[in-house]
Amino acid sequence: MDETAATRQAAMDYVESLDRRDWPRLTTLLAPDVVYEMPQTRERIRGRAAFLRFNADYPGDWHLRARRVVADGRAAALVLDVRVGADGLDACVWVEVGDHGRISRITDYWPEAYDPPAGREHLVERY
């Protein structure tokens, strides 16, 4: 599998693992020092353990489906259908794959800026 195909597969596996809440599988996809950013809330999470905890603790019945994945080398962009309960919205995610084939950086773009919910301050830093 070439680099672009491997990146595309890692991006799709990332979304599928999140949707299924398959934390052991997601762990294998992420670099230990992964950086996750959400520009709309100006939050950053550093490290695999904090990122996994953030998602495992995220409230609600949310689901993700990749509608489109475009990859080039070690970078991929995804357009997601996001469902939270009965509500649906679109999101755009950029994924970068590091030296060992693991996801090293994730940037989530949501449709609108919003203030982050309380209760996750111990996992994130504001920027």
Buried (B, 14 or more C-beta within 10 A) or exposed (E): EEEBEBBBBBBBBBBBBBBEEBEEBBBEBBBEEBBBBBEBBBBBBBBBBBBBBBBEEEEEEBBBEBEEBEBEEBBBBBBBBBBEEEEEEEBBBBBBBBEEBBBBBBBBBBEEEEEBEEEBEEBBEEE
